[in-house]
């Protein structure tokens, strides 16, 4: 998708007649069903006219140009792509990021970011060379025309800062960006001639519309090179220590057991034997039954088999952490549920959907809105759809991905449906009894396990103070275990840093004051403070309290939970009751508040592999839990 495609001659004329911004605004409205921001329109009027003026002055009239080109299955758009041939008649395309910046400064820590004035305030943003380089690699890996063996279109990238005049020792040329600038040059207002030379050398021999047409007609799918790379990375992580899933030390591949192996074998057979028809595999399983590990093992082996397999979730934290672990290029196959709005029918061989209970009714955001349900978009995208779902992990009103709903929609779309239930628990020390007991105590469902007695491989303990909880978790981390503290959403979550550049300590229990993990997309974080999406993975996360947003989907060796006052036990009725006035999670308030809060604490209490420690804010609720815990004197 792009908002404009045409010849450089036409583009220059549109800019000279002040029509290019109007044309883009109309195309934007048609594509996204909303109007672009005033700042975006202003940037079109300014930056594109600067580009047109340079192309006109250099006589580059036979190029193809695309504006606001949307990267495949992504919300990112490239400002401009110039197409043409070089002097040897090689087909080439140049990605160009256009910036209105006038100055910038370094962040307070070593990173790929700089601070500049955007949208009415100073913001931390990627250095232009880093940004456009990432875009180039992504496109290179996902559009066949750029990686095919027979005369591929060669890609290059640069940025043009038409309002920027370099100062002596300008930070935009700082040593930390040296490698990126060498690969993806940055041109300022004083370097317009060099910018034109860069363009002319690559696409100046024209025939741009022919190259543009090839790009637009190219099949959009990940290259085998990147599939092999990610497949190898996943296998290596599953062999070693994938801290995403606690400690997993094995010199061989991760061994799938019993019903896990049945699911694996079915999906591999459906994919490799190319069995006709559409197939949906629905895998139900509680926390710790190995859903994510099955999905990742399938992803590794399917991609190694040269199939277009993709792994999608509804969690920003989980997906971004996987991308961080598996490295550059993994974003080609690690996606979000909202990534498939514009996907071609059955363009994916196998779509693996983890945490499918987080599927929403409709896709909102960067993609063009349609009348389709999100589940219909996902089913439409793949030949084989695999849904990993836990019906008791729905924690938002808008999350509707129950197994029943998925099966209903799949059958209505003509899919043959296969259902599986994972029973064995690989978390909580392998204790099914613990997960059943938690369900019973939270009154989610009645089970036979009405009491908890510590087992050899798993410990549950109630502590009398948050300081005690923190001391235990910190000690576990110092011993080399993965450990985190989480809490119910019973305190406000400040969206800014304090005057000292630190996270605000929103969680206050007497003299115990601690911050939540960083707010999503919070800028200016100190180096030791992880971004929200990496709280569960990076070392600094031990110093903040996590919430449902950042904990769901992850496992730790040991977890601490602060159980708030948003749900309390009533000894008179013998029932747990919800108290909306103590909840700052406005997305769960309403008719289903109690059910969603129960599910939230079920998730938090189920993150530990070896142990869970809990502090209760409400003493009646604490007494209720204590009354159902017996000491195991044999341990």
C-alpha positions as CSV (number, residue, x, y, z in Angstrom):
1,X,0.0,0.0,0.0
2,X,1.1,3.6,-0.7
3,X,-0.7,6.9,-0.8
4,X,0.8,8.0,-4.1
5,X,2.7,6.4,-7.0
6,X,3.7,8.1,-10.2
7,X,6.6,9.5,-12.3
8,X,9.0,12.1,-10.9
9,X,7.7,14.5,-13.7
10,X,4.2,14.2,-12.4
11,X,5.3,14.5,-8.8
12,X,7.3,17.7,-9.6
13,X,4.2,19.2,-11.3
14,X,1.9,18.4,-8.4
15,X,4.3,20.1,-6.0
16,X,4.8,23.1,-8.2
17,X,1.0,23.5,-8.3
18,X,0.7,22.9,-4.5
19,X,-1.6,19.9,-5.0
20,X,0.5,17.0,-3.6
21,X,-0.6,17.5,0.0
22,X,-4.3,17.6,-1.0
23,X,-3.9,14.4,-3.1
24,X,-2.2,12.6,-0.2
25,X,-4.9,13.8,2.3
26,X,-7.6,12.3,0.0
27,X,-5.7,9.0,-0.3
28,X,-5.1,8.9,3.4
29,X,-8.8,9.3,4.1
30,X,-9.8,6.6,1.6
31,X,-7.3,4.2,3.1
32,X,-7.5,4.8,6.9
33,X,-11.1,6.3,7.0
34,X,-9.9,9.2,9.0
35,X,-8.0,12.5,8.3
36,X,-4.3,12.8,8.8
37,X,-2.9,15.1,11.5
38,X,-2.2,18.7,10.8
39,X,1.5,18.1,11.5
40,X,1.6,15.4,8.9
41,X,-0.1,17.6,6.3
42,X,2.4,20.3,7.1
43,X,5.3,17.9,6.6
44,X,4.0,16.9,3.2
45,X,3.7,20.5,2.1
46,X,7.2,21.3,3.2
47,X,9.4,18.2,2.8
48,X,8.0,16.9,-0.4
49,X,8.3,20.3,-2.1
50,X,12.0,20.4,-1.1
51,X,12.5,17.0,-2.6
52,X,10.6,17.9,-5.8
53,X,12.7,21.1,-6.2
54,X,16.0,19.1,-6.1
55,X,14.7,16.5,-8.5
56,X,13.6,19.2,-10.9
57,X,16.9,21.1,-10.6
58,X,18.9,18.0,-11.4
59,X,16.7,17.0,-14.3
60,X,15.7,13.7,-12.8
61,X,12.4,13.4,-14.7
62,X,12.3,9.7,-15.6
63,X,12.1,8.3,-12.1
64,X,9.3,6.4,-10.4
65,X,8.2,7.7,-7.0
66,X,6.0,6.3,-4.2
67,X,5.0,8.3,-1.2
68,X,3.9,7.0,2.2
69,X,4.7,3.4,1.3
70,X,3.4,1.0,4.0
71,X,5.8,-1.7,4.9
72,X,4.3,-5.2,4.5
73,X,2.2,-6.3,7.4
74,X,3.4,-3.3,9.4
75,X,2.1,0.0,10.6
76,X,5.2,1.8,9.5
77,X,5.3,4.0,6.4
78,X,8.4,5.2,4.3
79,X,8.2,8.8,3.3
80,X,9.4,8.3,-0.2
81,X,10.8,5.6,-2.5
82,X,12.6,6.6,-5.7
83,X,12.9,4.0,-8.5
84,X,15.0,3.8,-11.6
85,X,18.2,2.3,-13.1
86,X,21.9,3.1,-12.7
87,X,24.4,3.6,-15.5
88,X,24.8,-0.2,-15.9
89,X,21.0,-0.6,-16.3
90,X,20.7,-2.3,-12.9
91,X,17.3,-1.8,-11.3
92,X,17.4,0.2,-8.0
93,X,15.2,1.7,-5.4
94,X,16.1,4.3,-2.7
95,X,14.2,4.6,0.6
96,X,14.2,8.2,1.8
97,X,13.2,9.6,5.1
98,X,12.4,13.3,5.1
99,X,12.9,15.4,8.3
100,X,12.0,18.9,9.1
101,X,14.4,18.9,12.1
102,X,16.5,22.0,12.8
103,X,18.6,20.6,15.7
104,X,18.9,17.7,18.1
105,X,20.7,16.5,21.2
106,X,21.9,13.2,22.5
107,X,19.9,11.2,25.0
108,X,21.2,10.9,28.5
109,X,22.3,7.3,27.8
110,X,24.0,5.5,24.9
111,X,21.3,4.5,22.4
112,X,20.2,4.8,18.8
113,X,18.0,7.7,19.8
114,X,18.3,11.5,19.7
115,X,16.1,14.2,21.2
116,X,14.5,16.7,18.9
117,X,11.5,19.0,18.7
118,X,8.5,17.1,17.2
119,X,4.8,17.6,17.7
120,X,5.1,20.6,20.0
121,X,7.7,19.1,22.4
122,X,11.1,17.5,22.7
123,X,10.9,13.8,22.0
124,X,13.3,10.8,21.9
125,X,13.3,9.4,18.4
126,X,15.4,7.1,16.3
127,X,18.4,8.7,14.6
128,X,17.3,9.1,10.9
129,X,20.0,6.7,9.6
130,X,19.0,4.0,12.1
131,X,15.3,4.5,11.3
132,X,15.6,4.3,7.5
133,X,18.1,1.5,7.7
134,X,15.6,-0.6,9.7
135,X,13.0,0.1,7.1
136,X,15.3,-0.9,4.3
137,X,16.2,-4.2,6.0
138,X,12.6,-5.0,6.7
139,X,11.5,-4.3,3.1
140,X,14.5,-6.3,1.8
141,X,13.5,-9.3,3.8
142,X,9.7,-9.2,3.0
143,X,9.3,-8.3,-0.7
144,X,10.4,-10.9,-3.2
145,X,11.5,-8.4,-5.8
146,X,14.4,-7.3,-3.6
147,X,15.8,-10.8,-2.6
148,X,15.0,-12.9,-5.7
149,X,17.9,-14.7,-7.4
150,X,17.1,-13.4,-10.9
151,X,17.9,-9.7,-11.2
152,X,16.6,-8.4,-7.9
153,X,16.0,-4.7,-7.5
154,X,18.8,-3.3,-5.4
155,X,17.8,-1.4,-2.3
156,X,19.6,1.6,-0.6
157,X,18.4,4.1,1.9
158,X,19.2,7.7,3.1
159,X,17.6,10.6,4.9
160,X,17.3,14.3,4.0
161,X,17.1,16.9,6.7
162,X,16.3,20.0,4.6
163,X,16.1,22.5,7.5
164,X,19.1,21.2,9.4
165,X,22.5,23.1,9.3
166,X,25.4,21.2,10.9
167,X,27.2,22.7,13.8
168,X,30.8,22.1,14.7
169,X,30.9,18.6,16.3
170,X,27.2,18.2,15.7
171,X,25.7,15.4,17.8
172,X,23.8,14.0,14.9
173,X,27.1,12.8,13.6
174,X,28.2,11.4,16.9
175,X,30.4,8.4,16.9
176,X,27.7,6.1,18.2
177,X,25.8,6.7,14.8
178,X,28.9,6.3,12.7
179,X,28.2,2.8,11.4
180,X,24.6,3.6,10.5
181,X,25.5,6.9,8.7
182,X,28.1,5.1,6.7
183,X,25.5,2.5,5.5
184,X,22.6,4.9,5.2
185,X,23.8,8.4,4.6
186,X,22.3,11.5,6.2
187,X,22.1,14.7,4.1
188,X,21.5,18.2,5.6
189,X,20.4,21.5,4.1
190,X,24.1,22.2,3.2
191,X,24.5,18.9,1.5
192,X,21.8,19.1,-1.2
193,X,24.3,18.6,-4.0
194,X,25.6,15.4,-2.4
195,X,22.1,14.2,-1.8
196,X,21.3,14.6,-5.6
197,X,24.6,12.8,-6.5
198,X,23.5,9.9,-4.2
199,X,20.2,9.7,-6.0
200,X,21.6,10.1,-9.6
201,X,24.3,7.5,-9.1
202,X,21.6,4.9,-8.3
203,X,18.5,5.7,-10.3
204,X,19.5,8.6,-12.5
205,X,19.3,6.5,-15.8
206,X,15.6,6.5,-15.6
207,X,13.0,3.8,-16.5
208,X,11.6,4.4,-13.0
209,X,8.0,3.5,-13.7
210,X,9.1,0.0,-14.9
211,X,10.9,-0.6,-11.7
212,X,8.1,0.9,-9.6
213,X,5.6,-1.5,-11.3
214,X,7.8,-4.5,-10.4
215,X,7.9,-3.4,-6.8
216,X,4.1,-3.0,-6.6
217,X,3.5,-6.4,-8.2
218,X,6.1,-8.2,-6.0
219,X,4.9,-11.0,-3.8
220,X,5.1,-10.0,-0.2
221,X,6.6,-12.8,1.9
222,X,9.7,-13.3,4.1
223,X,12.9,-14.4,2.4
224,X,14.2,-17.9,3.1
225,X,17.4,-16.4,4.4
226,X,15.6,-14.6,7.2
227,X,13.4,-17.6,7.9
228,X,16.5,-19.8,8.2
229,X,18.1,-17.3,10.6
230,X,15.0,-17.0,12.9
231,X,14.5,-20.8,12.8
232,X,18.1,-21.3,13.9
233,X,17.8,-18.7,16.6
234,X,14.6,-20.2,18.0
235,X,16.1,-23.6,18.2
236,X,19.2,-22.3,19.9
237,X,17.1,-20.5,22.5
238,X,14.9,-23.5,23.1
239,X,18.1,-25.6,23.6
240,X,19.7,-23.1,26.0
241,X,18.2,-20.7,28.5
242,X,15.2,-18.9,27.1
243,X,14.5,-16.8,30.1
244,X,11.2,-15.9,28.7
245,X,10.1,-19.3,30.0
246,X,12.2,-19.5,33.2
247,X,15.2,-21.8,33.3
248,X,15.2,-24.4,30.6
249,X,18.6,-26.1,30.5
250,X,18.8,-28.9,27.9
251,X,21.5,-29.8,25.4
252,X,19.0,-31.2,23.0
253,X,15.9,-29.7,21.4
254,X,13.0,-28.9,23.7
255,X,11.1,-32.2,24.1
256,X,7.4,-32.0,23.4
257,X,5.3,-34.5,25.4
258,X,2.0,-36.4,24.9
259,X,-0.7,-34.1,23.7
260,X,1.9,-31.4,22.9
261,X,3.5,-33.7,20.4
262,X,0.1,-34.7,19.0
263,X,-0.6,-31.0,18.3
264,X,2.9,-30.5,16.8
265,X,2.5,-33.6,14.5
266,X,-0.9,-32.6,13.2
267,X,0.2,-29.0,12.3
268,X,3.4,-30.2,10.6
269,X,1.4,-32.8,8.6
270,X,-1.3,-30.3,7.5
271,X,1.4,-27.9,6.4
272,X,4.0,-30.2,4.8
273,X,1.5,-32.5,3.0
274,X,-0.4,-29.5,1.7
275,X,-3.7,-31.2,2.5
276,X,-6.4,-29.5,0.5
277,X,-8.9,-27.2,2.2
278,X,-8.7,-24.8,5.1
279,X,-7.7,-26.0,8.6
280,X,-8.1,-24.5,12.0
281,X,-6.4,-26.1,15.1
282,X,-7.7,-24.9,18.4
283,X,-5.4,-25.7,21.4
284,X,-6.9,-25.0,24.8
285,X,-4.6,-25.0,27.8
286,X,-4.1,-23.2,31.1
287,X,-1.1,-21.2,32.1
288,X,2.0,-23.3,32.0
289,X,0.8,-26.0,29.7
290,X,3.4,-25.2,27.1
291,X,1.3,-23.4,24.5
292,X,4.0,-20.9,23.7
293,X,6.8,-23.5,23.5
294,X,4.7,-25.6,21.0
295,X,4.1,-22.5,18.9
296,X,7.7,-21.5,18.8
297,X,8.9,-25.0,18.1
298,X,6.4,-25.2,15.2
299,X,7.6,-21.8,14.0
300,X,11.2,-23.0,14.0
301,X,10.5,-26.2,12.1
302,X,8.0,-24.8,9.7
303,X,10.3,-21.9,8.6
304,X,13.2,-24.4,8.3
305,X,11.0,-26.4,6.0
306,X,10.7,-23.3,3.7
307,X,7.1,-22.6,4.6
308,X,5.7,-19.1,5.2
309,X,4.9,-19.5,8.9
310,X,4.1,-16.5,11.1
311,X,3.6,-16.2,14.9
312,X,1.2,-13.5,16.1
313,X,0.0,-12.4,19.5
314,X,-2.1,-9.6,21.0
315,X,0.7,-8.6,23.4
316,X,3.1,-5.8,22.7
317,X,5.4,-6.8,25.6
318,X,5.6,-10.5,24.5
319,X,6.0,-9.9,20.8
320,X,8.6,-7.2,21.2
321,X,10.6,-9.3,23.8
322,X,10.6,-12.2,21.3
323,X,11.9,-9.8,18.6
324,X,14.6,-8.6,21.0
325,X,15.7,-12.1,21.8
326,X,15.6,-13.5,18.2
327,X,17.3,-10.4,16.6
328,X,17.1,-8.4,13.5
329,X,14.7,-9.7,10.9
330,X,12.5,-11.6,13.3
331,X,9.8,-8.9,13.0
332,X,9.1,-10.4,9.5
333,X,7.5,-13.4,11.1
334,X,6.6,-12.2,14.7
335,X,3.4,-10.2,14.3
336,X,0.4,-8.9,16.0
337,X,-3.3,-9.9,15.5
338,X,-3.9,-6.4,14.0
339,X,-1.3,-7.0,11.3
340,X,-3.6,-8.9,8.9
341,X,-6.2,-6.3,8.0
342,X,-4.8,-6.0,4.4
343,X,-3.3,-9.5,4.1
344,X,-4.0,-11.3,0.8
345,X,-6.2,-14.4,1.2
346,X,-4.3,-17.5,2.3
347,X,-1.0,-15.7,1.8
348,X,0.5,-17.3,5.0
349,X,1.0,-21.1,5.0
350,X,0.6,-21.4,8.8
351,X,-0.5,-18.7,11.2
352,X,0.4,-19.5,14.8
353,X,-1.7,-17.4,17.2
354,X,-0.5,-17.4,20.8
355,X,-2.8,-16.0,23.5
356,X,-5.7,-16.1,21.1
357,X,-8.0,-15.3,23.9
358,X,-6.8,-11.7,23.4
359,X,-8.4,-11.5,19.9
360,X,-10.6,-8.4,19.8
361,X,-13.9,-7.8,18.0
362,X,-12.5,-5.4,15.5
363,X,-9.0,-4.3,14.5
364,X,-8.3,-0.6,15.2
365,X,-5.2,1.5,14.7
366,X,-2.9,1.9,11.8
367,X,-4.7,-0.3,9.2
368,X,-7.6,0.4,7.0
369,X,-10.8,-0.4,8.9
370,X,-13.0,-3.0,7.4
371,X,-16.4,-4.6,8.3
372,X,-14.6,-7.9,9.1
373,X,-14.2,-9.1,12.6
374,X,-10.6,-9.5,13.7
375,X,-11.0,-13.3,13.8
376,X,-12.2,-13.2,10.2
377,X,-9.1,-11.2,9.1
378,X,-6.9,-13.8,10.8
379,X,-8.8,-16.8,9.2
380,X,-8.7,-15.1,5.8
381,X,-4.9,-14.7,6.0
382,X,-3.7,-18.3,6.3
383,X,-4.2,-21.8,4.9
384,X,-3.7,-23.4,8.4
385,X,-4.6,-21.4,11.5
386,X,-3.5,-22.5,14.9
387,X,-5.1,-20.9,17.9
388,X,-3.5,-21.3,21.4
389,X,-6.1,-20.2,23.9
390,X,-6.9,-20.1,27.6
391,X,-10.5,-19.2,28.2
392,X,-9.7,-18.0,31.7
393,X,-7.0,-15.5,30.7
394,X,-9.4,-13.0,29.2
395,X,-8.7,-9.8,31.2
396,X,-10.3,-7.1,29.0
397,X,-13.9,-6.3,28.0
398,X,-12.9,-6.1,24.4
399,X,-11.1,-9.5,24.4
400,X,-13.5,-12.0,22.9
401,X,-11.3,-14.9,21.8
402,X,-12.9,-17.7,23.6
403,X,-12.4,-21.2,22.1
404,X,-16.1,-21.4,21.5
405,X,-16.1,-18.2,19.5
406,X,-13.1,-19.1,17.5
407,X,-14.5,-22.6,16.6
408,X,-17.8,-21.0,15.6
409,X,-16.2,-18.4,13.3
410,X,-13.8,-21.0,11.8
411,X,-16.6,-23.4,10.9
412,X,-18.7,-20.6,9.5
413,X,-15.7,-19.7,7.2
414,X,-15.5,-23.3,5.9
415,X,-12.5,-24.5,8.0
416,X,-12.1,-28.0,9.2
417,X,-11.6,-27.6,12.9
418,X,-9.4,-29.8,15.2
419,X,-9.6,-29.4,19.0
420,X,-7.1,-30.2,21.6
421,X,-6.8,-29.8,25.4
422,X,-3.4,-29.5,27.1
423,X,-3.6,-30.9,30.6
424,X,0.0,-31.3,31.8
425,X,1.4,-28.3,33.6
426,X,5.1,-27.3,33.1
427,X,4.9,-24.2,35.3
428,X,4.4,-24.1,39.1
429,X,6.9,-26.9,39.4
430,X,4.8,-29.0,37.2
431,X,2.0,-28.9,39.7
432,X,-1.5,-29.2,38.2
433,X,-2.8,-29.1,41.8
434,X,-1.6,-25.5,42.3
435,X,-3.3,-24.1,39.2
436,X,-6.5,-26.0,40.1
437,X,-6.3,-24.7,43.7
438,X,-5.9,-21.1,42.4
439,X,-8.9,-21.5,40.2
440,X,-10.9,-22.8,43.2
441,X,-9.7,-20.1,45.6
442,X,-10.5,-17.3,43.1
443,X,-13.9,-19.0,42.6
444,X,-13.4,-19.2,38.8
445,X,-14.4,-22.9,38.8
446,X,-14.9,-25.6,41.4
447,X,-12.1,-28.1,41.6
448,X,-11.2,-31.0,43.8
449,X,-8.2,-29.1,45.2
450,X,-9.5,-27.0,48.0
451,X,-6.3,-26.9,50.0
452,X,-2.7,-26.2,49.2
453,X,0.2,-28.1,50.6
454,X,3.7,-27.2,49.4
455,X,5.3,-29.7,47.0
456,X,8.9,-30.5,46.5
457,X,9.1,-28.5,43.2
458,X,6.9,-25.5,44.1
459,X,6.3,-23.3,47.1
460,X,3.4,-20.9,47.9
461,X,3.8,-18.5,50.8
462,X,1.8,-15.6,52.2
463,X,4.0,-12.8,53.6
464,X,3.0,-10.1,56.2
465,X,4.6,-7.0,54.5
466,X,5.5,-5.8,51.0
467,X,9.0,-5.2,52.3
468,X,9.3,-8.9,53.0
469,X,7.9,-9.8,49.6
470,X,10.5,-7.6,47.9
471,X,13.4,-9.0,50.0
472,X,12.5,-12.6,49.1
473,X,12.2,-11.8,45.4
474,X,15.5,-9.7,45.3
475,X,17.3,-12.6,47.1
476,X,16.0,-15.1,44.5
477,X,17.3,-12.8,41.7
478,X,20.7,-12.4,43.4
479,X,20.9,-16.2,43.5
480,X,20.6,-16.3,39.7
481,X,16.9,-17.0,39.3
482,X,14.5,-15.0,37.2
483,X,12.2,-13.2,39.6
484,X,9.6,-10.3,39.4
485,X,7.0,-8.6,41.6
486,X,3.6,-7.9,40.1
487,X,0.5,-6.2,41.5
488,X,-3.2,-5.7,40.8
489,X,-4.0,-2.4,39.2
490,X,-4.9,-0.6,42.4
491,X,-2.8,2.5,42.0
492,X,-2.5,5.2,39.4
493,X,0.2,4.9,36.8
494,X,2.0,8.2,36.1
495,X,2.8,8.8,32.5
496,X,5.9,11.0,33.1
497,X,9.1,10.9,35.0
498,X,9.7,12.9,38.2
499,X,11.9,16.0,38.4
500,X,15.0,13.7,38.9
501,X,14.3,11.7,35.8
502,X,13.1,8.7,37.8
503,X,9.9,6.7,37.7
504,X,7.2,8.1,40.0
505,X,6.6,5.8,43.0
506,X,2.9,5.4,42.5
507,X,2.5,2.2,44.6
508,X,2.2,3.3,48.2
509,X,1.6,0.8,51.1
510,X,2.4,2.6,54.3
511,X,6.1,3.5,54.1
512,X,6.6,1.1,51.2
513,X,6.8,3.2,48.0
514,X,7.7,1.7,44.6
515,X,7.2,2.5,40.9
516,X,5.2,0.6,38.3
517,X,7.2,-0.6,35.3
518,X,7.7,2.3,32.9
519,X,4.6,3.5,31.1
520,X,4.3,2.4,27.5
521,X,6.4,4.5,25.2
522,X,7.6,6.7,28.0
523,X,10.6,8.8,26.8
524,X,13.8,9.8,28.5
525,X,14.3,6.7,30.6
526,X,17.6,6.2,32.4
527,X,19.7,3.4,31.0
528,X,19.0,1.0,33.9
529,X,15.2,1.4,33.5
530,X,13.8,-1.0,30.9
531,X,11.0,0.1,28.5
532,X,7.6,-1.3,29.4
533,X,7.8,-4.0,26.7
534,X,11.1,-5.3,28.1
535,X,10.3,-5.2,31.8
536,X,10.0,-9.0,32.0
537,X,13.2,-9.6,30.2
538,X,15.8,-7.0,31.0
539,X,17.7,-7.0,34.3
540,X,16.4,-3.6,35.5
541,X,12.8,-4.9,35.7
542,X,13.5,-6.3,39.2
543,X,13.3,-2.8,40.6
544,X,9.8,-2.0,39.4
545,X,6.4,-3.5,40.0
546,X,4.9,-5.2,37.0
547,X,1.2,-5.2,36.0
548,X,-1.1,-7.4,33.9
549,X,0.0,-5.6,30.8
550,X,3.7,-6.5,31.1
551,X,3.4,-9.8,32.9
552,X,0.9,-11.8,30.8
553,X,2.6,-14.3,28.6
554,X,5.8,-14.5,30.6
555,X,7.2,-16.9,33.2
556,X,9.7,-16.4,36.0
557,X,11.4,-18.8,38.4
558,X,9.8,-16.9,41.3
559,X,7.1,-14.4,41.4
560,X,5.8,-12.0,44.0
561,X,2.2,-10.7,43.9
562,X,0.7,-7.7,45.7
563,X,-3.0,-8.6,46.0
564,X,-5.0,-5.4,46.1
565,X,-8.3,-4.3,47.4
566,X,-10.1,-4.4,44.1
567,X,-11.3,-7.9,45.0
568,X,-12.1,-9.0,48.6
569,X,-13.4,-12.0,50.4
570,X,-16.7,-11.5,52.3
571,X,-16.7,-14.0,55.2
572,X,-20.5,-13.6,55.7
573,X,-21.4,-14.7,52.2
574,X,-18.3,-16.8,51.6
575,X,-17.8,-15.1,48.2
576,X,-15.2,-12.9,46.6
577,X,-16.6,-9.5,45.7
578,X,-15.3,-6.8,43.3
579,X,-14.7,-3.2,44.3
580,X,-14.4,-1.0,41.3
581,X,-13.5,2.1,43.4
582,X,-10.1,0.5,44.2
583,X,-9.3,-0.3,40.6
584,X,-7.4,2.1,38.3
585,X,-7.9,-0.3,35.4
586,X,-10.8,1.6,33.8
587,X,-11.0,-0.9,30.9
588,X,-12.4,-3.6,33.1
589,X,-15.1,-1.6,35.0
590,X,-18.7,-2.5,34.3
591,X,-20.8,-5.7,34.1
592,X,-17.9,-8.2,33.9
593,X,-15.6,-6.5,36.4
594,X,-15.4,-9.3,38.9
595,X,-14.8,-12.0,36.3
596,X,-12.1,-10.0,34.6
597,X,-10.3,-9.1,37.9
598,X,-10.4,-12.8,39.0
599,X,-8.8,-13.7,35.7
600,X,-6.2,-10.9,36.2
601,X,-5.1,-12.3,39.6
602,X,-5.2,-15.9,38.1
603,X,-2.6,-14.7,35.5
604,X,-0.4,-13.0,38.1
605,X,-0.5,-15.9,40.6
606,X,0.4,-18.3,37.8
607,X,3.7,-16.7,36.6
608,X,6.1,-18.7,38.8
609,X,8.0,-21.8,37.8
610,X,9.3,-22.7,41.3
611,X,7.4,-20.4,43.7
612,X,4.9,-17.7,44.4
613,X,4.9,-15.2,47.3
614,X,1.9,-13.1,48.0
615,X,1.1,-10.0,50.1
616,X,-2.6,-9.3,50.7
617,X,-3.8,-5.7,51.2
618,X,-7.1,-6.9,52.6
619,X,-6.8,-9.0,55.8
620,X,-10.1,-10.9,55.3
621,X,-8.9,-12.1,51.9
622,X,-5.5,-13.0,53.5
623,X,-7.3,-15.0,56.2
624,X,-9.4,-16.8,53.5
625,X,-6.3,-17.9,51.6
626,X,-4.3,-18.8,54.8
627,X,-7.2,-21.0,55.9
628,X,-6.7,-23.1,52.8
629,X,-2.9,-23.5,53.1
630,X,-1.4,-26.4,55.2
631,X,2.3,-26.8,56.0
632,X,4.0,-29.8,54.5
633,X,6.1,-31.0,57.4
634,X,7.8,-33.6,55.2
635,X,9.6,-30.9,53.2
